C-alpha cells in the first residue's frame, strides 16, 4: 500500500505546505523509497484518482501480477502531491510562469524530509517524475545536505520540463552540478519531438517566468540533449510519437504504445522488480548513453572544452 505525501495547502492551486511530523512518520523505517512525482497543471484529485493508479496498473501488467499486487517489492511507494497547478478553471494552464517558483520550494521541502527520514542506516531513493515534476527532482538533488544519508540512487525523467541550459551549469550550488553528483547509480530521460507542450508552451512560459529561467530555453524532455555537459549518470531515450501526457499510461489511446514503453524503461532502469514474459512494445525505445550524447555534440559543434571528467565520466 502506497503512502501519500502532500505538499499542497489545497486540492487545486494554492501554496506549498511544509511537511510535518506525520509525513516523517510515514517514511520512517523504510530502507528504500520509490517517489512518484507528477507534473504541471495536475490537481490532486486527478493525480490521486487517475495518474498514479494508471501508472501502477501498467507496472503490475508488466510485472505479470494481479490488481493490488506489490509491483515494487522491497520499496515503500510514496505518492507525492505538490501544487504545480492553478485554480483558474479552463485558464489554469496559462499560469505556468507563476507556478515555476513552486518547484524549488517543493524540492527543498522533499530534501529536508528525506534527510530527516534517513536515520543512521540511510535510505535509498528512486524517483519517477514527469514534466515540471522533473524540475522538482533537480531542485531536490540541489537541496540535499552534503553528507546526507538519503541516497538518490536512480531517477526516471518523463518529458522533463527542465531547461538544459541550467543543467549545463556546473558551478557550486547549480542544478547541473547536483544532477551530476547526487544521483548515485543512474538516470534515464525519456523525450519526444512530438511533444508540442515542450516545443511551444514551455519556452514561452519559461521566458515569462520571474527570475533567471532563460529566454526560450530547450526542455530536457523535448529532444536529445546533445552537449559536452551531459553527466555520466544520464542516459536518454526517445519515446516515439509521445505527446506530453503519454508517459504515465493514463491516456487510453496511447497506453499500450507510448505509456507501455515509458513504464517498461522506468521499471527496468529503476530495478523495481521482475518482469512477466512480455511482448516488446511497438518501436521500442533506443537508449543513448551520456558518451553517445556527447559524441553527437562533438560532431555538431567541433572540439571544445569538456565537462570535468570527475563529473561527466560515462
C-alpha positions as CSV (number, residue, x, y, z in Angstrom):
1,X,0.0,0.0,0.0
2,X,1.4,3.3,-1.1
3,X,1.7,6.2,1.4
4,X,0.6,9.7,0.4
5,X,2.8,12.8,0.9
6,X,1.1,16.1,0.1
7,X,2.9,19.4,-0.2
8,X,-0.4,21.1,-1.0
9,X,-2.4,23.5,1.0
10,X,-5.4,22.9,-1.3
11,X,-6.6,20.3,-3.7
12,X,-6.4,22.7,-6.6
13,X,-3.9,25.6,-6.8
14,X,-2.7,27.1,-3.5
15,X,0.6,27.4,-1.9
16,X,3.2,24.9,-0.8
17,X,2.6,23.1,2.5
18,X,5.6,22.3,4.8
19,X,5.9,18.6,5.7
20,X,5.2,17.8,9.3
21,X,5.9,15.1,11.8
22,X,3.1,12.8,10.4
23,X,4.7,13.0,7.0
24,X,8.0,12.0,8.5
25,X,6.4,9.1,10.4
26,X,5.1,7.6,7.2
27,X,8.7,7.3,5.9
28,X,10.5,6.2,9.0
29,X,11.7,2.6,9.0
30,X,11.8,2.2,5.2
31,X,15.2,1.4,3.7
32,X,14.1,2.0,0.1
33,X,11.6,4.7,-1.1
34,X,10.0,5.0,-4.5
35,X,8.7,8.5,-5.1
36,X,6.1,9.3,-7.8
37,X,6.1,13.0,-8.7
38,X,3.6,14.3,-11.1
39,X,3.9,17.3,-13.4
40,X,2.4,20.7,-14.2
41,X,-1.4,21.5,-14.3
42,X,-2.4,18.4,-12.4
43,X,-4.7,18.9,-9.4
44,X,-4.7,16.4,-6.5
45,X,-7.9,14.6,-7.4
46,X,-6.7,13.9,-11.0
47,X,-3.3,12.6,-9.9
48,X,-4.8,10.6,-7.0
49,X,-7.6,9.0,-9.0
50,X,-6.1,8.7,-12.5
51,X,-2.4,9.4,-13.0
52,X,-0.8,7.3,-10.3
53,X,-3.3,4.4,-10.4
54,X,-2.8,4.1,-14.1
55,X,0.9,4.1,-13.8
56,X,0.7,1.4,-11.1
57,X,-1.8,-0.6,-13.2
58,X,0.7,-0.7,-16.1
59,X,3.5,-1.6,-13.7
60,X,1.5,-4.6,-12.5
61,X,0.7,-5.6,-16.0
62,X,4.4,-5.5,-17.0
63,X,5.3,-7.5,-13.8
64,X,2.5,-10.0,-14.5
65,X,0.8,-9.7,-11.1
66,X,-2.8,-9.2,-10.2
67,X,-4.5,-5.9,-9.4
68,X,-3.4,-4.7,-6.0
69,X,-0.3,-6.7,-6.0
70,X,3.1,-5.4,-5.0
71,X,4.7,-4.2,-8.2
72,X,7.8,-2.9,-6.5
73,X,8.8,-5.4,-3.8
74,X,11.1,-4.1,-1.1
75,X,10.2,-0.4,-1.9
76,X,7.8,1.8,0.1
77,X,5.9,3.7,-2.6
78,X,5.2,7.3,-1.9
79,X,2.6,9.3,-3.9
80,X,3.8,12.9,-3.9
81,X,1.3,15.7,-4.5
82,X,2.6,19.2,-5.0
83,X,1.0,22.5,-6.1
84,X,2.0,22.5,-9.8
85,X,-1.3,23.9,-10.9
86,X,-3.5,27.0,-10.6
87,X,-7.2,27.1,-9.6
88,X,-8.5,29.1,-12.5
89,X,-10.7,26.7,-14.4
90,X,-10.2,26.5,-18.1
91,X,-7.5,29.1,-17.9
92,X,-5.3,27.3,-15.4
93,X,-2.8,26.1,-18.0
94,X,-1.9,29.7,-18.8
95,X,-0.5,30.3,-15.3
96,X,2.8,28.3,-15.8
97,X,5.1,31.3,-15.2
98,X,3.6,31.8,-11.8
99,X,3.9,28.1,-10.9
100,X,7.6,27.5,-11.7
101,X,8.5,29.1,-8.4
102,X,6.9,26.3,-6.5
103,X,9.4,23.7,-7.9
104,X,12.4,24.9,-5.9
105,X,10.3,25.2,-2.7
106,X,8.9,21.7,-3.1
107,X,12.3,20.2,-4.0
108,X,13.8,21.8,-0.8
109,X,10.9,20.5,1.3
110,X,11.4,17.0,0.0
111,X,15.1,17.1,0.5
112,X,14.7,18.1,4.1
113,X,12.1,15.4,4.8
114,X,14.2,12.6,3.1
115,X,17.3,13.7,5.1
116,X,15.3,13.6,8.3
117,X,13.9,10.1,7.4
118,X,17.3,8.6,6.5
119,X,18.3,7.9,10.1
120,X,21.6,6.2,10.9
121,X,21.4,3.5,8.3
122,X,20.4,5.7,5.5
123,X,17.7,5.2,2.8
124,X,17.9,4.6,-1.0
125,X,15.5,6.7,-3.0
126,X,14.3,6.0,-6.5
127,X,12.1,8.5,-8.4
128,X,9.7,8.6,-11.3
129,X,8.9,12.1,-12.3
130,X,7.1,13.9,-15.1
131,X,7.1,17.4,-16.7
132,X,7.7,20.2,-14.1
133,X,7.9,17.4,-11.5
134,X,11.3,16.7,-13.0
135,X,12.4,20.2,-12.1
136,X,11.2,19.4,-8.5
137,X,13.6,16.4,-8.6
138,X,16.5,18.5,-9.8
139,X,15.8,21.0,-7.0
140,X,15.6,18.2,-4.5
141,X,19.1,17.0,-5.6
142,X,20.4,20.5,-5.2
143,X,18.9,20.9,-1.8
144,X,20.1,17.6,-0.2
145,X,22.6,18.4,2.5
146,X,26.2,17.4,2.0
147,X,26.8,14.1,3.5
148,X,23.1,13.2,3.8
149,X,22.3,9.5,4.3
150,X,19.3,9.9,1.9
151,X,20.9,8.4,-1.3
152,X,19.1,9.2,-4.6
153,X,20.1,6.1,-6.5
154,X,18.1,6.1,-9.7
155,X,15.7,8.5,-11.4
156,X,13.3,8.3,-14.4
157,X,12.5,11.6,-16.0
158,X,9.4,11.6,-18.2
159,X,9.1,14.6,-20.6
160,X,11.2,16.7,-18.3
161,X,10.3,20.4,-18.2
162,X,13.8,21.4,-17.1
163,X,15.9,23.9,-19.1
164,X,19.0,22.2,-20.5
165,X,21.0,25.5,-20.0
166,X,20.5,25.1,-16.3
167,X,21.8,21.5,-16.4
168,X,24.9,22.7,-18.3
169,X,25.9,24.9,-15.4
170,X,28.4,23.1,-13.1
171,X,29.1,26.0,-10.7
172,X,28.7,25.4,-7.0
173,X,25.0,25.3,-6.0
174,X,23.8,24.7,-9.6
175,X,21.3,22.2,-10.8
176,X,23.8,20.8,-13.3
177,X,26.3,20.0,-10.5
178,X,23.6,18.5,-8.4
179,X,22.4,16.2,-11.2
180,X,26.0,15.1,-12.0
181,X,27.0,14.4,-8.4
182,X,23.9,13.5,-6.3
183,X,22.5,10.6,-8.4
184,X,24.5,7.6,-7.3
185,X,23.6,4.9,-9.9
186,X,21.9,6.3,-13.0
187,X,19.1,8.4,-14.5
188,X,17.1,8.0,-17.7
189,X,15.5,10.9,-19.5
190,X,12.7,10.0,-22.0
191,X,11.9,12.6,-24.5
192,X,9.8,13.2,-27.6
193,X,10.0,15.6,-30.5
194,X,6.2,15.2,-30.9
195,X,5.7,16.9,-27.5
196,X,4.1,20.2,-28.5
197,X,3.8,21.4,-24.9
198,X,7.6,21.3,-24.5
199,X,8.1,22.6,-28.1
200,X,5.9,25.6,-27.8
201,X,4.4,26.3,-24.4
202,X,7.5,25.6,-22.3
203,X,9.9,28.0,-24.0
204,X,7.3,30.8,-23.7
205,X,6.3,30.0,-20.2
206,X,10.0,29.9,-19.0
207,X,10.7,33.2,-20.7
208,X,7.8,34.9,-18.9
209,X,8.5,33.3,-15.5
210,X,10.2,35.6,-12.9
211,X,13.9,35.0,-12.2
212,X,16.7,33.5,-14.3
213,X,14.5,31.0,-16.1
214,X,16.0,31.7,-19.5
215,X,14.9,33.1,-22.8
216,X,13.1,30.4,-25.0
217,X,15.1,27.6,-23.5
218,X,15.0,24.0,-24.6
219,X,13.4,21.4,-22.3
220,X,15.3,18.2,-21.5
221,X,12.3,16.2,-22.4
222,X,11.8,17.6,-25.9
223,X,14.8,16.3,-27.7
224,X,18.2,14.6,-27.3
225,X,20.3,16.7,-25.0
226,X,23.5,16.6,-27.1
227,X,26.1,18.5,-25.0
228,X,29.6,18.0,-23.7
229,X,28.0,18.8,-20.3
230,X,25.7,15.7,-20.2
231,X,26.7,13.9,-16.9
232,X,27.8,10.4,-17.0
233,X,24.8,9.2,-14.9
234,X,22.3,10.3,-17.5
235,X,21.1,8.1,-20.4
236,X,18.4,9.3,-22.8
237,X,15.8,7.7,-25.0
238,X,13.2,8.9,-27.4
239,X,9.6,7.8,-26.8
240,X,8.4,7.9,-30.5
241,X,5.3,9.9,-31.1
242,X,4.6,10.6,-27.4
243,X,2.7,13.8,-26.5
244,X,3.2,15.4,-23.2
245,X,0.6,13.4,-21.4
246,X,1.5,10.0,-22.9
247,X,4.1,8.7,-20.4
248,X,2.3,7.6,-17.2
249,X,-0.2,5.5,-19.1
250,X,-3.5,7.1,-18.2
251,X,-4.4,8.1,-21.8
252,X,-6.2,5.2,-23.2
253,X,-5.3,6.0,-26.8
254,X,-1.5,5.7,-26.2
255,X,-1.5,3.5,-23.1
256,X,-0.3,0.4,-25.0
257,X,2.3,2.2,-27.1
258,X,3.9,5.3,-25.5
259,X,2.8,4.6,-22.0
260,X,3.9,0.9,-22.1
261,X,7.3,1.9,-23.5
262,X,7.9,4.5,-20.8
263,X,6.7,2.3,-18.0
264,X,8.9,-0.6,-19.2
265,X,12.0,1.5,-19.4
266,X,11.3,3.0,-15.9
267,X,10.8,-0.4,-14.4
268,X,14.0,-1.8,-15.9
269,X,16.2,1.3,-15.2
270,X,14.9,1.7,-11.6
271,X,15.1,-2.0,-10.9
272,X,11.6,-2.2,-9.4
273,X,11.3,-5.9,-9.7
274,X,10.7,-8.8,-12.0
275,X,9.1,-8.8,-15.4
276,X,6.4,-11.1,-16.8
277,X,7.0,-12.8,-20.1
278,X,6.4,-9.8,-22.2
279,X,5.8,-8.7,-25.7
280,X,8.0,-5.9,-27.0
281,X,6.2,-2.6,-27.4
282,X,5.9,-1.2,-30.9
283,X,9.0,0.8,-31.8
284,X,11.0,0.1,-28.6
285,X,12.9,2.9,-27.0
286,X,16.6,3.1,-28.1
287,X,18.7,4.3,-25.2
288,X,21.7,6.6,-25.7
289,X,24.4,6.8,-23.1
290,X,26.0,10.1,-22.0
291,X,29.1,9.3,-24.0
292,X,26.9,8.9,-27.2
293,X,25.2,12.2,-26.4
294,X,28.5,14.0,-26.0
295,X,29.7,12.4,-29.3
296,X,26.7,13.9,-31.1
297,X,27.5,17.3,-29.6
298,X,31.1,17.0,-30.7
299,X,30.1,16.2,-34.3
300,X,27.7,19.2,-34.3
301,X,30.0,21.8,-32.8
302,X,33.5,20.5,-33.2
303,X,36.1,20.1,-30.5
304,X,35.5,22.1,-27.4
305,X,36.3,22.1,-23.6
306,X,34.8,19.0,-22.0
307,X,33.0,18.8,-18.7
308,X,35.3,17.8,-15.9
309,X,35.9,14.0,-16.1
310,X,35.1,13.5,-12.5
311,X,31.5,14.8,-13.1
312,X,30.7,13.6,-16.6
313,X,32.5,10.3,-17.0
314,X,30.3,7.8,-18.7
